[in-house]
Amino acid sequence: MKKTVAFSKNAANIFFHILTDCNLKCKHCYINRDQHGTDALPIEVIESQLEVFAKRTQNANVIFLGGEPTLHPDLPRAVKKANALGFDSVTIDTNGYLFHDILSKIEPDEADFISFSLDGASPETNDPIRGKGSFKRCVAGMKAAADRGFSTSLIYTASRANIHELKQMPPLLATLGIKKFFIQFLGARGNSSADNAPNKNRTPDQNRAPDQKNQTEKTGASGKIRASGKAKPGEKARPAEKTGTAKSIKGGGQSQAACDQVSKEKWFDIAPQVAQEVARLGIPVCHPKVFLEPGETFECAGQVADNYFVFPNHRVYRCPLCEDFPLHSMEFDDGRLKKTPGINETDLFSLTIPEGCVMNRLISPENLKYADDGSPEYRIACCMLKEETI
């Protein structure tokens, strides 16, 4: 089987967000434009940053994301560049709309996987979460990709709003030609602010890529972010600039995502059983354990894996739960990948607390329970280390 993103110890993944624009406005979208930027990266910058990672990280999987990555008109060129650099695998994460006729501009052997997202086994459950008509378009996109010979995978982000339909996914998957199924646990990060909505001046059928010519300065929670301008021949794009005081991690209050997370009991009652049922169909399943029982080992992916989350404002995170805050440990500056001064996310990786994941304890304490003596009843496992059911 072809390779794709790997959620395991010693895995190396580059989650490359080439833009933050999207035609949908999913309720659980983790993109935070104040912290991630608002512009599409020029293809020259994408290629330059891929070259940096090719030299730094051997045997890495590249995953192109957004926003919606197929909105970027130069995505085919980015895919071809990643292949030429010899990465272990190249995956496109898409909502299924497949803009710019992407399937005709790349070959099945250039994209190891095209990964789609559905959050329900029916339009009645999926569309209120992801957008009207998205179920139909995503299913059509999956079938079109499979018909052209592409290997396809499907991501299902489980929440209180759709966990009941996870049980209905196995028969649907059997009809779609899916080669791998990912069950995700809803994370308490990101936002669904009005700034994430598609341009109101566009017609539904246009859904064009963001204008890369008009670059503006955006002021976010961490201060001023200057988006990268399109690189001219012989020039390098400007790095993001951050000034001001970062907001407190605890200052944001309880997120909607935290309110929508599935309970431990419901998760264990449904997710493992569905994973086994799908695996019996011959489809490998990847899903997080999330809740560790007493005696089970907790490991932070920041210490045992090699993951990079790259954003258009040139920030590079190692932990996805840190992405709502200016805690990135690396950033691109004048084409070079540099470490940022502390305090940053790496200062959290080595901390040991009874609850397991430090960032989960800070931003999503609602999913923890404590005994009468004050000790946690279980620990939360890292979102980047998952189980595989085959």
Order of alpha helices (4+ residues) and beta strands (2+ residues): beta-alpha-alpha-beta-alpha-beta-beta-alpha-alpha-beta-alpha-beta-beta-beta-alpha-alpha-beta-beta-alpha-beta-beta-beta-beta-alpha-alpha-beta-beta
